[in-house]
Each structure stands twice: as structure tokens, then as C-alpha cells.
Amino acid sequence: MRDRSEQSYVEFEFSVATDIGLPRLIFLVRDDTTSLPPAVQSDDYRVRQDAYRYRLREAGLVTASVASPSELEIKLHQSLVELSSSPWEPVVPEPRAGVPPLLAANFVGREDELALLRRMLSSGTRVAIHGLGGVGKTQLAVKYADRHRADYPDGVFWLRAHEEMSLVSDLASLAWRLELPEREERKREYQVEAVLRWMRRHERWLLVLDNLMPNAAPSAGRWLPSDLPGHLLLTSRMPGWSDRVELVPWPQETARTFLLTRTRQTDTAAADAIAELLGCLPLALEQAAAYMEASGRNLAGYAALLRARLADLMDEGKPDEYPQPVSRTWQITLLRIAAERPATLALLRFCSFLAPDDIPVSVIQASAGELPHEMRDMVADDIELDRAIASLRRYSLLERQDDGLRVHRLVQAMSRRSMTAEQRVEFLTSAIRMLWATLSDTPREHPRRWSLYSRLLSHVDAVDQLATSTQTGLHELAQLLGRVGQYHAARSDFTHARQLHEREVSINERVRGRAHLETAASIHRLGRAMLNLGNLDAAASLMERALVIRQESLGQDHPDTIASIDDIAVILAERGDLATSIGHLRRVVAVKSRLLGGEHRSTLITIENMGWLLRQIGQLAEAQSLLEPALATRERVYGSDSVETAYTLLNLGMVLREQGELARARSLVERSLTIRLEAFGPDHHRTIQSRQRLAEVMLDQGQREAAKEQLVLALEASTRLLGSDHRLTKAIDVSLGALASP
């Protein structure tokens, strides 16, 4: 319909006929029928049909199946004859119509929420319980009604409110339960009016509207006036109620205790694992316990199966007190959203490939070009994006706090499962590309962006797990892992950097080949991680392998080839072969100056490395002649307080120390320490190096106590960061020990 995109004219006619009590005859094609016309094979048509079939099942219609046109003709004729010949008789509702469902035998906790409900209903007449599907809203309402039944002598009544059809039907059925004279009226609106008149004459009743959905909310307002006495308690996924109790998943301890008690087992670790995997969602945990009870599987076995087949298990083990498994709870909602706003469903699907918490809205908007095509227009428009988020919040599928979104991990699993294989590949690859595009800056050069890297690490882990388990988007994943490895190296977390670069190399070797240039780049990054960890043999082997690939593919003078030679020279210097190292660096400086220019960052780094080596062999004048201009360039191009400038300050300061210019040397080294403390903090290998060198200058000045203070701080930080066996930690320890000797 034009003003109800989720409802067709046939559905509207069915709803109207139901309301006024007319006979209804509906024809549907079986959902497993093949060879359908193209017009009814689209995803949109399938979604609408699934949602409509569910509504028909809820309406309690008598169904019949036919397999041929002739059989259809016979059935149709029989139905029409029966309708025309049978006099109208009032339909007596089923015995439990309007009666609260059974309280779960294993209901636990929620005492604070029950007390809050009591206080709110004591001071008002209408309160909503809202939260995620499966969080226990219905059971909380049942528990409240059961505990306070004595407070409602006029009755406790229960209405299914997910559709207007069921809401009106259940409200009308109360005429039978209350034995009102109008109960045999043919039109339901007469029955409803009679029920409302009864409610106005009585004040001590509780009416529960269970699972009120957005499309039925306006109807509830029309059929149930606000001036009714008594108490009205509704459960809904929608959050926008003035008087509400928000229900969230159980605390971890409650979830663990529930599983151990429910299964009569004692494996605490496995119970914790299941609770975490299921996000402590009560319905999912009850379903898990029911599955274990039926199958005989223990907690550890279920946890292992859950890790591999979470979405499948959510179809199994439906608890007796619940109308449907947790998967069905959300599948119906996803169908509704798809019919209402396809772009909104795309947003939820995209979020299902990231970590559940703190999904950054700003990053999604800034990366519109990397997103699936059906999302791009929406995220480019702030209002459209807000509408999509609001739509998902109405169903409690998503929460928003400032710039962060949160989606329950089970909603994510169900969302991924609802997609085709091609859609899963597209959305996962888009998520990886978004993260890569956001983290495209070299981390070492941009410490101010480290907070963004830190915020996105959980999402990197999420796409890593999904891509690895499905072998999807591996090209993009390798690039992302390499960049995140560089971030960890920049933060001096060399162990984590090594692990990521090892995985990057492994993926590239398998996907691109052992001799591919991308593989060489990842090998080079792994070599740097090994160098920073002090494993010189492994670093040299990796660097030489990368160099061979680059020489064969790019030639001797390509910048990437020169970069490999540059790092090999550093390894040679660390091994003590200073002469060979300086020879390599002279060639590298010449080539970089010619190809990149003398002010390029890479050229300056090599010049500074060369100055450092020249100092090692006592060629102080040449070292100073290289580092003085380099410092001037750094300050002019990058700024006097940049982390790039700090590196040159330290190198030049140590050359000046060797030349006896201690006052100027100390000034430069102290500047480098100040810059690094502000940029990196105390627990960073660059900061530690500056402290170590400052202590050496102070010692030369005869300031033993000041030098000792700096060395103690450096040793503590290096031990925390790198461990006691790292070469930097050992060197500082030796210096401190020498200082303590008389």
C-alpha cells in the first residue's frame, strides 16, 4: 500500500475482514515452489511473503494444500459452498486467550527490575519494559503479574501486541472471558467497546500488551484510550517510552550460575564461555540448556559446538515456555526491516561483520566509498543515517551512544546467516576495506591517530576471525594486518607486531605467491619486527629474502630495493660490521637523494642512521656535517617538536657529547626526551633510548645522582615493555650497575 510499504492490499483486506468478522479465504503459493515468474523471485518479494505467512499462521486459519489446478478447483468450490450454506456462528476464543503465559520454571534474578516496576506502576498507570528480543521482557511481565496477582482482584489480562490483528482479536476475546452480553456480536469493534466499558467500571486490573511492535503501536493507542483506569504494562523492543524499565542481558555471574544450576554440571570455565558467546541473553541460555538436556552434551562440548556453529544452534532446543527459538525471534524482525527500508537492513548487516561494541559512526560515514552500494547514499546523508539507526533502535537491534553503535553478538550472527553467500563476501570485504582505508596513514608518522587505531583494534580482530574462518577477503585482510602490525611496532609492542606480520606473510605466500612483491613487503615488515626484538639472525634472513625478490622484480635502484639495503645495513651495524654497513648506507643516501630528494623523510632517516654509524667509528666531524643540516631540515619541514625531529636531536646530541660539547648535547637530548614523552609516553622504546642517552650526558657532566635517576626510570620502563632479556634492557642494566660501582 502507498502509505504502508510493509503491507500489500491483500494483507490489508485480510486485516479488515478479520476486524469485522467476515469469512476469509486466502491463496498462497507454497514457499518451496520452483519455476516461479521472475517478478516473484526477488529477495524483496520473498521477504514480504515470509512475513505474511507468519501473520497468517498467527491468525489461526485452517489450511489446506493442493497440488494441481483441478484439485484447487475442487477445494475452492467446497469452500465457497460451505461459506454460503453455513449460518454465521460466534467464534469462541481458545481457553487461554487473554491469559498470561506460563512462568518459566527456571526464572532467576531480576529483583531490582521487579521492584522498579512495582514503584513505577504504584505512581502511574502505564509502564513499558523494553529491550532486545530474547532478553526476558515477557517473562519479567509474567513474573510481575504472578507476584502481585492479589493487587489486581478484577483480573490480569494478556494481549498479543505484535500485530494489530492479534491485538484486536485478543482484546475482543476478553468479552468471553468477562462473560459480557456483547461477546456474541458479529463485529469485533462492538466486543471491544463492551470490554472497554467494563474496564472503565473497574479499576483494579492489570492489562499486559506483550511484544508491542512499531507497526502495531498506533493501533494500541487507538484501541486503548489513555484515560482507562487500572494498570497497563507493555513489553516492547522499542525504547521511546516515557515510563520504562530497560532490560539488559544478565550479568556474567548470573548467566554462569543459571547454566550450572540448570544443567546440574560444575564446569565453570565452560559455562563462562557459553555465557560470553551468547552475550548472556536469557532466552539463548535457556535454549542452550534445553539443547544440552535433550542431547546429553556437556557444557564443554556445547561451548565447542557453539564456537563453530552458533547460528545453527540458535534454531535448536526451543524451551517449552517460549513460543519460538531465539533465531526466529529476530528473523521475523529482519523480515519487517527489509520490507520497510532495505538500506536500514544493509546497515545492520554491515555492523554484523564488526565487533559488537563501539562501532564508530564517523568512520562508517568517512568511508562511504568502501561500503556496499545500497548503503552509500544513506551514510552520505546525516538525516537518512539517523533514520536508519532510529529504525533499528525501535526494534532494539542496535544501541547508540554518541559516535558508537552496539549490536548484540547473536543479532550479528542471525544477520549474517540471513544473507546469501555472495552478500556475506561483499559485506565482509567492505568492512575490511573500510578499516584499511581508515588506518591508511603510517602509524609511526602519526602518533596523534593512535587513539583511533586503538579504538578500531576490536573490529580488526572481528574481521580477522570471520575472514580466516571463511577464507574470504584474504588479500584485503593481509594488508590490514600489516598496517596494524606497524601500529603495534610504533607503540613498541614488538611481540604483537611480529605475530601480525607472521600472519600477513603466511596469507600473502598462500594467496599471492612466495615471490610476489606484496609478499616481499610483508617479509620486510616481519624482518623489522625481529630486529626490534633483538633477533638479528632472523631479521637478516628475512631482509635478505625480501631484497632478492625486489632486486629481481624491481631492479637495483628502486626505492623498495634501496629500503631493503638500508635495513640490512642497520642489521650489519648491530652485528658489529660497521665498515660494510657504512658502505651500504653511502650508496643508499646517494640513490635516495637522486630519486626522492634530500628532504624526503626516507632520505633523512638514512642520513641519520649514517651519522649514528659514523659516530660509532669515531668520524665525528663527518657525522656532525650530516646531522646539522638534517636537523635544520627536520625543524623546517616537520616542526621543532615533531617526533621526526626528536630522532635527529638525539643523534646530533650524542655526536656533540663525543666532541665534548656537553651543555649543547644535553639541551638537544633533553628536547628529544620531552618530545617523546609527550608523543609516546614513558613506556616506549624511543623514550627509553632518550632517557638512556640523557643519563650518559649527565654522567659526563659529573651528575651521578641525576644520571642514576634517569637510568632507573629507563630500566623499569624497558623491563615492563621489552622484558629483562632484551638487549636494550640489558644495556641499561649494565650502565646502572657500573654507576653503582665505586
ZADREN-638134 format. One record per residue (C-alpha): residue in one letter; x, y, z. Coordinates in steps of 0.02 Angstrom, whole numbers, padded with zeros to 5 digits, always signed. Layout:
# residues N
aXYZ
...
//
This chain:
# residues 742
m+00000+00000+00000
r+00058+00177-00034
d+00059+00232+00148
r+00109+00062+00218
s+00258-00005+00121
e+00264-00162+00227
q+00083-00211+00189
s+00002-00261+00025
y-00181-00230-00021
v-00218-00416+00002
e-00148-00407+00179
f-00249-00250+00214
e-00408-00333+00154
f-00370-00484+00262
s-00346-00372+00414
v-00509-00277+00385
a-00607-00438+00359
t-00536-00505+00521
d-00586-00348+00616
i-00766-00352+00558
g-00785-00540+00571
l-00804-00584+00387
p-00752-00755+00320
r-00577-00756+00245
l-00512-00861+00101
i-00327-00840+00060
f-00224-00917-00081
l-00035-00935-00066
v+00097-01017-00172
r+00200-01141-00071
d+00364-01067-00012
d+00462-01211-00089
t+00383-01194-00262
t+00506-01189-00407
s+00492-01110-00580
l+00408-00952-00519
p+00396-00799-00632
p+00542-00676-00616
a+00430-00546-00535
v+00406-00655-00380
q+00585-00719-00365
s+00662-00560-00293
d+00728-00550-00115
d+00601-00414-00077
y+00455-00523-00131
r+00521-00672-00031
v+00542-00564+00125
r+00364-00496+00112
q+00291-00669+00083
d+00382-00744+00231
a+00319-00605+00344
y+00141-00626+00280
r+00145-00815+00302
y+00196-00790+00482
r+00050-00671+00512
l-00072-00796+00437
r-00007-00934+00549
e-00029-00819+00699
a-00210-00788+00647
g-00251-00973+00670
l-00325-01006+00498
v-00374-01179+00439
t-00258-01225+00295
a-00266-01346+00151
s-00138-01388+00017
v-00171-01429-00166
a-00052-01499-00296
s-00143-01469-00460
p-00266-01347-00543
s-00406-01475-00538
e-00379-01505-00352
l-00381-01317-00324
e-00546-01303-00417
i-00625-01438-00308
k-00562-01362-00144
l-00617-01188-00196
h-00792-01249-00239
q-00807-01342-00074
s-00751-01188+00024
l-00874-01072-00063
v-01018-01194-00037
e-00975-01210+00147
l-00967-01022+00168
s-01132-00990+00079
s-01229-01130+00164
s-01165-01114+00342
p-01256-00991+00455
w-01145-00870+00549
e-01097-00928+00722
p-00996-00835+00850
v-00817-00895+00864
v-00774-00942+01042
p-00593-00900+01077
e-00473-01033+01137
p-00474-01060+01326
r-00308-00971+01358
a-00350-00817+01255
g-00308-00664+01360
v-00225-00772+01495
p-00041-00741+01540
p+00082-00871+01478
l+00166-00990+01599
l+00309-00928+01706
a+00473-01010+01660
a+00520-01143+01786
n+00698-01077+01790
f+00663-00892+01810
v+00808-00811+01905
g+00860-00638+01959
r+00780-00475+01902
e+00735-00424+02080
d+00790-00244+02051
e+00684-00232+01893
l+00532-00308+01980
a+00549-00182+02121
l+00564-00039+01997
l+00409-00098+01904
r+00313-00101+02067
r+00364+00077+02111
m+00326+00145+01938
l+00154+00063+01925
s+00112+00122+02100
s+00137+00302+02046
g+00069+00288+01869
t-00043+00183+01758
r+00065+00136+01607
v+00242+00067+01606
a+00344-00013+01466
i+00475-00149+01481
h+00591-00130+01333
g+00747-00219+01273
l+00821-00338+01147
g+00723-00487+01084
g+00757-00636+01198
v+00813-00530+01346
g+00665-00587+01452
k+00537-00448+01438
t+00388-00565+01429
q+00447-00672+01574
l+00477-00518+01681
a+00297-00463+01648
v+00234-00638+01689
k+00335-00640+01850
y+00268-00469+01900
a+00088-00521+01865
d+00112-00682+01962
r+00194-00597+02113
h+00064-00458+02125
r-00093-00551+02071
a-00177-00509+02237
d-00162-00324+02195
y-00273-00349+02043
p-00435-00432+02102
d-00526-00377+01943
g-00409-00482+01838
v-00245-00497+01745
f-00266-00496+01555
w-00140-00533+01420
l-00143-00468+01240
r-00026-00517+01098
a+00025-00349+01026
h+00148-00387+00886
e+00013-00355+00755
e-00145-00251+00757
m-00239-00407+00703
s-00189-00508+00856
l-00205-00358+00973
v-00386-00325+00923
s-00429-00510+00919
d-00364-00539+01096
l-00445-00380+01161
a-00612-00433+01088
s-00593-00608+01161
l-00595-00533+01335
a-00782-00510+01311
w-00797-00700+01325
r-00682-00713+01475
l-00780-00574+01563
e-00946-00656+01508
l-01010-00493+01434
p-01176-00497+01340
e-01092-00424+01185
r-00973-00571+01168
e-01078-00646+01027
e-01080-00487+00925
r-01025-00516+00745
k-00917-00360+00736
r-00763-00360+00844
e-00771-00173+00873
y-00934-00198+00969
q-00848-00329+01076
v-00701-00213+01106
e-00815-00069+01155
a-00900-00181+01282
v-00732-00233+01356
l-00678-00051+01371
r-00841-00004+01458
w-00808-00144+01583
m-00632-00080+01612
r-00695+00094+01649
r-00813+00025+01780
h-00673-00073+01865
e-00506-00004+01922
r-00403-00146+01995
w-00347-00240+01841
l-00182-00266+01750
l-00178-00271+01560
v-00018-00331+01478
l+00021-00291+01297
d+00155-00416+01252
n+00284-00383+01115
l+00213-00220+01050
m+00293-00189+00882
p+00314-00021+00794
n+00181-00058+00662
a+00054-00101+00798
a+00094+00042+00918
p-00025+00169+00836
s-00164+00040+00843
a-00136+00013+01029
g-00158+00199+01055
r-00322+00199+00958
w-00399+00046+01040
l-00342+00079+01219
p-00379+00259+01271
s-00261+00341+01394
d-00400+00379+01519
l-00429+00197+01565
p-00405+00159+01750
g-00308+00007+01806
h-00129-00032+01757
l-00062-00061+01584
l+00106-00148+01566
l+00181-00171+01394
t+00334-00261+01331
s+00420-00196+01176
r+00586-00185+01087
m+00553-00001+01057
p+00648+00114+01177
g+00549+00276+01161
w+00434+00263+01312
s+00421+00398+01445
d+00395+00274+01588
r+00501+00122+01554
v+00610-00013+01627
e+00757-00056+01517
l+00801-00239+01522
v+00979-00290+01478
p+01061-00462+01468
w+01107-00547+01631
p+01271-00508+01719
q+01404-00638+01683
e+01391-00711+01859
t+01202-00734+01844
a+01219-00816+01673
r+01354-00934+01738
t+01252-00982+01891
f+01098-01011+01785
l+01189-01131+01668
l+01271-01228+01809
t+01107-01244+01904
r+01001-01281+01751
t+01117-01416+01683
r+01172-01484+01854
q+01353-01475+01796
t+01507-01398+01877
d+01618-01341+01731
t+01630-01156+01774
a+01751-01113+01633
a+01637-01190+01501
a+01484-01104+01575
d+01576-00937+01566
a+01625-00971+01385
i+01444-01010+01336
a+01380-00857+01427
e+01505-00746+01337
l+01471-00822+01166
l+01284-00797+01191
g+01304-00622+01261
c+01218-00676+01424
l+01049-00670+01336
p+00922-00764+01444
l+00822-00845+01303
a+00980-00903+01215
l+01048-00975+01378
e+00885-01066+01415
q+00886-01132+01238
a+01065-01192+01260
a+01018-01281+01421
a+00868-01363+01336
y+00980-01423+01195
m+01104-01499+01317
e+00964-01580+01414
a+00894-01660+01257
s+01059-01710+01178
g+01157-01759+01334
r+01302-01647+01281
n+01403-01570+01423
l+01447-01387+01443
a+01621-01401+01368
g+01555-01496+01218
y+01417-01369+01190
a+01541-01224+01204
a+01650-01304+01069
l+01500-01332+00956
l+01439-01155+00987
r+01604-01080+00929
a+01589-01172+00764
r+01400-01165+00731
l+01323-01028+00836
a+01187-00977+00713
d+01133-01158+00682
l+01118-01196+00866
m+01001-01049+00891
d+00873-01146+00788
e+00883-01293+00907
g+00822-01330+01083
k+00667-01218+01093
p+00617-01205+01278
d+00440-01262+01322
e+00389-01095+01397
y+00437-00995+01241
p+00338-00986+01078
q+00490-00993+00964
p+00680-01011+00966
v+00789-00856+00978
s+00833-00864+00794
r+00650-00848+00744
t+00631-00700+00863
w+00750-00599+00756
q+00714-00673+00586
i+00539-00602+00591
t+00607-00431+00637
l+00736-00437+00498
l+00595-00475+00375
r+00500-00323+00434
i+00650-00209+00417
a+00690-00274+00244
a+00513-00235+00188
e+00515-00061+00266
r+00690+00005+00223
p+00816-00106+00133
a+00958+00017+00168
t+00923+00001+00354
l+00944-00187+00343
a+01107-00159+00249
l+01172-00053+00393
l+01132-00191+00518
r+01213-00321+00406
f+01370-00216+00388
c+01382-00195+00577
s+01367-00383+00596
f+01541-00404+00521
l+01622-00290+00652
a+01645-00308+00839
p+01483-00293+00938
d+01532-00137+01035
d+01583+00041+00990
i+01556+00031+00801
p+01609+00208+00751
v+01477+00302+00653
s+01603+00434+00598
v+01717+00302+00521
i+01572+00224+00426
q+01523+00394+00357
a+01701+00440+00310
s+01722+00276+00215
a+01564+00283+00109
g+01659+00234-00049
e+01712+00069+00030
l+01537+00018+00084
p+01410-00094-00004
h+01319+00007-00138
e+01149+00001-00051
m+01222+00094+00100
r+01318+00233+00014
d+01178+00360-00013
m+01111+00330+00161
v+01276+00359+00255
a+01312+00513+00150
d+01156+00596+00219
d+01156+00628+00407
i+00967+00629+00420
e+00946+00468+00320
l+01077+00383+00428
d+00990+00442+00586
r+00826+00374+00518
a+00906+00205+00485
i+00981+00200+00660
a+00815+00253+00736
s+00726+00113+00641
l+00847-00018+00711
r+00832+00056+00886
r+00642+00038+00876
y+00669-00150+00870
s+00811-00145+00999
l+00926-00221+00869
l+01052-00083+00893
e+01103+00043+01026
r+01189+00210+01001
q+01295+00310+01121
d+01375+00465+01047
d+01479+00406+00898
g+01469+00221+00941
l+01343+00087+00893
r+01318-00077+00984
v+01240-00236+00912
h+01217-00394+01014
r+01330-00535+00952
l+01181-00651+00924
v+01093-00520+00818
q+01254-00511+00718
a+01257-00699+00695
m+01074-00706+00641
s+01101-00560+00523
r+01249-00643+00439
r+01153-00804+00425
s+01008-00718+00337
m+01122-00665+00194
t+01170-00757+00036
a+01349-00818+00016
e+01382-00679-00110
q+01315-00547+00010
r+01424-00611+00151
v+01579-00597+00041
e+01531-00421-00013
f+01494-00355+00161
l+01645-00435+00246
t+01763-00372+00111
s+01686-00198+00127
a+01713-00200+00316
i+01897-00246+00292
r+01919-00110+00161
m+01838+00019+00273
l+01960-00020+00413
w+02107-00018+00293
a+02055+00150+00219
t+02036+00224+00393
l+02205+00160+00450
s+02297+00205+00290
d+02420+00326+00372
t+02589+00257+00427
p+02568+00240+00616
r+02747+00291+00660
e+02722+00459+00575
h+02553+00498+00656
p+02552+00461+00843
r+02403+00578+00865
r+02299+00449+00770
w+02348+00307+00886
s+02187+00329+00984
l+02090+00290+00825
y+02196+00136+00794
s+02164+00080+00973
r+01977+00105+00952
l+01972+00000+00793
l+02077-00148+00854
s+01925-00247+00912
h+01847-00226+00740
v+02009-00284+00658
d+02001-00440+00767
a+01820-00468+00716
v+01850-00460+00528
d+02009-00563+00551
q+01912-00705+00633
l+01773-00701+00504
a+01890-00689+00354
t+02002-00827+00418
s+01860-00945+00459
t+01776-00919+00290
q+01934-00890+00185
t+01855-00729+00122
g+01939-00563+00080
l+02113-00628+00117
h+02201-00504+00001
e+02125-00358+00096
l+02149-00443+00264
a+02337-00463+00237
q+02353-00277+00200
l+02254-00233+00356
l+02356-00349+00468
g+02516-00271+00402
r+02458-00096+00443
v+02401-00145+00617
g+02567-00233+00645
q+02654-00070+00603
y+02545+00016+00733
h+02598-00107+00868
a+02780-00083+00818
a+02760+00105+00830
r+02690+00079+01006
s+02842-00032+01047
d+02732-00187+01059
f+02853-00287+00952
t+02789-00458+01004
h+02614-00421+00943
a+02686-00338+00788
r+02785-00495+00748
q+02631-00606+00767
l+02529-00498+00648
h+02668-00487+00519
e+02693-00675+00527
r+02509-00698+00484
e+02524-00566+00348
v+02670-00660+00270
s+02579-00827+00282
i+02424-00759+00195
n+02523-00673+00058
e+02628-00828+00024
r+02471-00933+00006
v+02363-00808-00090
r+02490-00707-00191
g+02640-00822-00200
r+02811-00828-00119
a+02893-00715-00248
h+02759-00581-00256
l+02806-00402-00215
e+02670-00389-00083
t+02743-00544-00003
a+02915-00461-00005
a+02843-00307+00080
s+02765-00412+00218
i+02928-00509+00240
h+03019-00343+00257
r+02898-00285+00393
l+02920-00450+00485
g+03109-00426+00475
r+03093-00257+00558
a+02990-00333+00698
m+03126-00464+00725
l+03260-00328+00725
n+03165-00231+00858
l+03150-00390+00962
g+03339-00411+00951
n+03332-00570+00845
l+03466-00516+00722
d+03487-00684+00634
a+03301-00699+00593
a+03294-00516+00544
a+03442-00534+00425
s+03371-00691+00343
l+03203-00607+00313
m+03278-00444+00248
e+03392-00537+00126
r+03244-00638+00061
a+03142-00480+00031
l+03293-00399-00053
v+03311-00542-00177
i+03128-00531-00229
r+03139-00342-00250
q+03301-00346-00347
e+03232-00474-00468
s+03066-00385-00493
l+03111-00201-00475
g+03297-00183-00508
q+03441-00116-00402
d+03389+00066-00387
h+03204+00053-00349
p+03154+00138-00185
d+03090-00027-00113
t+03252-00116-00155
i+03350+00026-00076
a+03240+00015+00080
s+03290-00168+00099
i+03476-00124+00082
d+03451+00016+00210
d+03383-00102+00343
i+03513-00235+00305
a+03645-00102+00339
v+03568-00070+00510
i+03575-00257+00549
l+03758-00263+00495
a+03795-00119+00613
e+03707-00207+00756
r+03816-00359+00722
g+03972-00250+00729
d+04014-00243+00542
l+04018-00054+00539
a+04126-00032+00385
t+04013-00136+00271
s+03861-00053+00346
i+03927+00123+00309
g+03968+00070+00131
h+03789+00015+00105
l+03721+00174+00181
r+03828+00288+00072
r+03753+00206-00081
v+03578+00214-00010
v+03594+00401+00030
a+03655+00437-00147
v+03512+00340-00229
k+03377+00411-00114
s+03439+00589-00138
r+03430+00564-00326
l+03261+00477-00330
l+03170+00555-00184
g+03263+00716-00145
g+03367+00768+00004
e+03217+00825+00108
h+03117+00664+00091
r+03082+00576+00255
s+03162+00414+00196
t+03321+00504+00140
l+03335+00594+00307
i+03316+00432+00405
t+03460+00353+00309
i+03568+00509+00335
e+03534+00500+00521
n+03574+00313+00526
m+03737+00352+00437
g+03777+00491+00562
w+03746+00368+00703
l+03868+00242+00624
l+04000+00374+00589
r+03994+00417+00773
q+04022+00234+00815
i+04186+00230+00716
g+04245+00399+00778
q+04216+00503+00620
l+04132+00641+00721
a+04161+00787+00603
e+04079+00698+00456
a+03937+00642+00569
q+03907+00820+00626
s+03915+00885+00447
l+03774+00765+00402
l+03665+00789+00556
e+03670+00979+00572
p+03586+01008+00402
a+03469+00861+00434
l+03409+00942+00596
a+03379+01108+00509
t+03278+01018+00375
r+03179+00921+00505
e+03133+01077+00601
r+03085+01171+00444
v+02985+01031+00362
y+02912+00937+00511
g+02921+01064+00653
s+03036+01086+00801
d+02931+00975+00915
s+02890+00831+00796
v+02936+00650+00833
e+03039+00652+00672
t+03143+00797+00738
a+03169+00707+00905
y+03266+00569+00816
t+03389+00694+00740
l+03405+00790+00903
l+03459+00632+00993
n+03585+00580+00859
l+03664+00752+00847
g+03666+00770+01036
m+03767+00611+01054
v+03892+00669+00921
l+03914+00832+01017
r+03939+00734+01177
e+04083+00639+01095
q+04157+00806+01044
g+04147+00872+01222
e+04007+01000+01193
l+03910+00934+01343
a+03797+01084+01375
r+03730+01089+01197
a+03724+00899+01192
r+03617+00893+01349
s+03500+01027+01281
l+03469+00927+01122
v+03446+00760+01211
e+03327+00838+01338
r+03224+00909+01195
s+03213+00737+01116
l+03156+00662+01283
t+03023+00797+01307
i+02953+00770+01133
r+02948+00581+01152
l+02870+00586+01324
e+02729+00694+01258
a+02705+00593+01099
f+02734+00415+01160
g+02731+00415+01349
p+02865+00338+01463
d+02843+00156+01408
h+02904+00171+01230
h+03071+00113+01163
r+03111+00284+01087
t+03076+00371+01253
i+03183+00243+01344
q+03327+00272+01223
s+03319+00460+01255
r+03324+00431+01443
q+03472+00314+01424
r+03570+00441+01320
l+03524+00585+01435
a+03595+00485+01581
e+03758+00464+01486
v+03774+00653+01458
m+03732+00687+01641
l+03865+00564+01696
d+03993+00652+01586
q+03944+00813+01674
g+03976+00731+01842
q+03793+00725+01892
r+03790+00544+01954
e+03627+00553+02052
a+03532+00634+01909
a+03603+00504+01790
k+03555+00363+01908
e+03376+00429+01919
q+03359+00428+01730
l+03433+00253+01715
v+03317+00183+01848
l+03166+00253+01756
a+03232+00186+01591
l+03265+00012+01663
e+03093+00000+01742
a+03008+00052+01579
s+03114-00062+01470
t+03083-00211+01584
r+02895-00180+01578
l+02895-00153+01391
l+03026-00270+01320
g+03069-00391+01458
s+03230-00420+01554
d+03313-00518+01412
h+03301-00383+01280
r+03465-00307+01226
l+03409-00130+01270
t+03358-00183+01446
k+03523-00273+01470
a+03623-00122+01411
i+03534-00006+01532
d+03558-00131+01674
v+03745-00138+01638
s+03757+00052+01641
l+03663+00060+01805
g+03774-00075+01879
a+03931+00019+01827
l+03864+00177+01904
a+03836+00088+02069
s+04017+00028+02074
p+04137+00139+02175
//
